[in-house]
Amino acid sequence: MTFNEALTHLVERFRLYMWVQERIVPLEVKMVGVLVLPLGINYLAHQNGMTVNGIYAGMTWNCIGWQSILVLGVTLLTGLQGPYTKFSKLECLAIGILGTFLINILRISLVAILIVYINAIPATVAHDYFSAFILILWLFFFWWFSYAFVLETKAADRRG
């Protein structure tokens, strides 16, 4: 059993996923539609997935990228240690959460695009494997950006 499978089983035991499936998944499915419609893709949102150019693609709570939020959280626990101002830490947190959310919407949109223009096999590969690579790239960029432009030390705050 992989770590991801174990984590999924743990979440399923607490039934929190049901709320995510009923409330969050339909919203994210609609957001994907906003991104793919301008590309000429016929799109129809469903409670549990989408139809793209007549092909149904199911989407569950496990597809929305909750694992990437957990990974972001772990990096935040270590990355925000240090003498940074509370405000700059909050800015960093907001950018991290928003950026991770947007990366996940783009990732799901890429899967829908691949289903339409190629087929389900590359879409499945992108969904299962390429998404981890995208997350790693995002986190490298996020932390570089945060340390270079967002996080301010408390000492720098006192000088200003």
C-alpha positions as CSV (number, residue, x, y, z in Angstrom):
1,M,0.0,0.0,0.0
2,T,1.4,3.4,-1.0
3,F,1.5,6.4,1.4
4,N,-1.2,8.1,-0.7
5,E,-3.5,5.0,-0.5
6,A,-3.0,4.9,3.3
7,L,-3.8,8.6,3.6
8,T,-6.9,8.2,1.4
9,H,-8.1,5.3,3.6
10,L,-7.6,7.4,6.7
11,V,-9.6,10.3,5.3
12,E,-12.4,7.9,4.3
13,R,-12.7,6.6,7.8
14,F,-13.6,10.1,9.1
15,R,-16.2,10.7,6.3
16,L,-15.0,14.3,5.8
17,Y,-14.6,13.4,2.1
18,M,-18.4,13.2,1.7
19,W,-18.7,16.9,2.5
20,V,-15.9,17.7,0.0
21,Q,-17.5,15.5,-2.6
22,E,-20.9,17.2,-2.2
23,R,-19.7,20.8,-1.9
24,I,-16.2,21.3,-3.3
25,V,-16.1,18.9,-6.3
26,P,-19.1,20.5,-8.1
27,L,-17.5,24.0,-7.7
28,E,-14.1,22.8,-9.0
29,V,-15.8,21.0,-11.9
30,K,-17.5,24.3,-12.9
31,M,-14.2,26.2,-12.6
32,V,-12.6,23.7,-15.0
33,G,-15.4,24.5,-17.4
34,V,-14.5,28.2,-17.3
35,L,-11.0,27.3,-18.4
36,V,-11.7,24.8,-21.2
37,L,-14.8,26.4,-22.8
38,P,-12.7,29.1,-24.5
39,L,-10.6,26.3,-26.1
40,G,-13.7,25.1,-28.1
41,I,-14.4,22.2,-25.9
42,N,-18.0,21.3,-25.3
43,Y,-18.3,21.1,-21.6
44,L,-21.0,20.0,-19.2
45,A,-20.6,19.9,-15.5
46,H,-22.1,17.2,-13.4
47,Q,-22.2,16.7,-9.6
48,N,-19.5,14.0,-9.8
49,G,-17.6,14.9,-12.9
50,M,-17.8,16.5,-16.4
51,T,-18.5,15.6,-20.0
52,V,-16.0,17.0,-22.4
53,N,-16.9,16.7,-26.1
54,G,-19.2,13.8,-25.3
55,I,-16.7,11.9,-23.1
56,Y,-17.7,11.5,-19.4
57,A,-14.8,12.1,-16.9
58,G,-15.7,11.3,-13.3
59,M,-14.2,13.5,-10.6
60,T,-14.1,12.5,-7.0
61,W,-13.0,14.2,-3.8
62,N,-9.7,12.4,-4.3
63,C,-9.0,14.2,-7.6
64,I,-9.2,17.8,-6.4
65,G,-5.6,18.0,-5.0
66,W,-6.1,17.7,-1.2
67,Q,-2.8,15.9,-1.0
68,S,-1.0,19.0,-2.5
69,I,-2.6,21.1,0.3
70,L,-1.1,18.7,2.9
71,V,2.3,18.8,1.2
72,L,2.1,22.6,1.2
73,G,1.2,22.5,4.9
74,V,4.3,20.4,5.7
75,T,6.5,22.8,3.8
76,L,4.8,25.8,5.5
77,L,5.6,24.3,8.9
78,T,9.3,24.2,8.1
79,G,9.6,27.1,5.7
80,L,8.0,29.7,7.9
81,Q,10.3,29.0,10.8
82,G,12.5,32.0,11.5
83,P,12.3,35.6,12.5
84,Y,9.7,36.6,10.0
85,T,6.9,39.1,10.7
86,K,3.5,37.7,11.3
87,F,2.1,39.8,8.4
88,S,4.6,38.4,5.9
89,K,3.9,34.9,7.1
90,L,0.2,35.5,6.5
91,E,0.9,36.8,3.0
92,C,3.0,33.7,2.4
93,L,0.3,31.4,3.6
94,A,-2.3,33.2,1.4
95,I,-0.1,33.0,-1.7
96,G,0.6,29.3,-1.0
97,I,-3.0,28.3,-0.5
98,L,-4.3,30.3,-3.5
99,G,-1.4,29.2,-5.8
100,T,-1.8,25.5,-4.8
101,F,-5.6,25.8,-5.5
102,L,-5.0,27.4,-8.9
103,I,-2.4,24.8,-9.8
104,N,-4.9,22.1,-9.0
105,I,-7.6,23.7,-11.2
106,L,-5.1,24.0,-14.1
107,R,-4.0,20.3,-13.5
108,I,-7.6,19.1,-13.8
109,S,-8.2,21.3,-16.8
110,L,-5.1,19.7,-18.4
111,V,-6.6,16.3,-17.8
112,A,-9.8,17.4,-19.5
113,I,-7.9,18.8,-22.5
114,L,-5.9,15.7,-22.9
115,I,-9.0,13.6,-22.9
116,V,-10.5,15.6,-25.7
117,Y,-7.4,16.1,-27.9
118,I,-5.5,12.9,-27.4
119,N,-7.3,10.2,-25.3
120,A,-7.8,8.9,-21.8
121,I,-4.4,7.2,-21.4
122,P,-2.2,10.4,-21.4
123,A,-4.9,12.1,-19.3
124,T,-4.6,9.3,-16.7
125,V,-0.8,9.5,-16.7
126,A,-1.1,13.3,-16.3
127,H,-3.6,12.8,-13.5
128,D,-1.7,10.2,-11.6
129,Y,2.0,11.1,-12.2
130,F,2.6,14.4,-13.9
131,S,0.5,16.2,-11.2
132,A,3.2,15.4,-8.6
133,F,5.8,16.9,-10.9
134,I,3.7,20.0,-11.3
135,L,3.3,20.3,-7.5
136,I,7.0,20.1,-7.0
137,L,7.7,22.8,-9.6
138,W,5.0,25.0,-8.0
139,L,6.5,24.5,-4.5
140,F,10.0,25.4,-5.7
141,F,8.7,28.5,-7.3
142,F,6.5,29.4,-4.3
143,W,9.4,29.2,-1.8
144,W,11.8,31.0,-4.1
145,F,9.2,33.8,-4.5
146,S,8.4,33.8,-0.8
147,Y,12.0,34.1,0.4
148,A,12.9,36.6,-2.3
149,F,9.9,38.9,-2.2
150,V,7.4,38.2,0.6
151,L,8.9,37.1,3.8
152,E,10.4,40.0,5.9
153,T,12.5,39.5,9.0
154,K,11.4,41.2,12.2
155,A,14.7,43.1,12.3
156,A,14.0,44.6,8.9
157,D,10.5,45.6,10.2
158,R,12.0,47.5,13.1
159,R,14.4,49.5,10.8
160,G,11.4,50.8,8.7
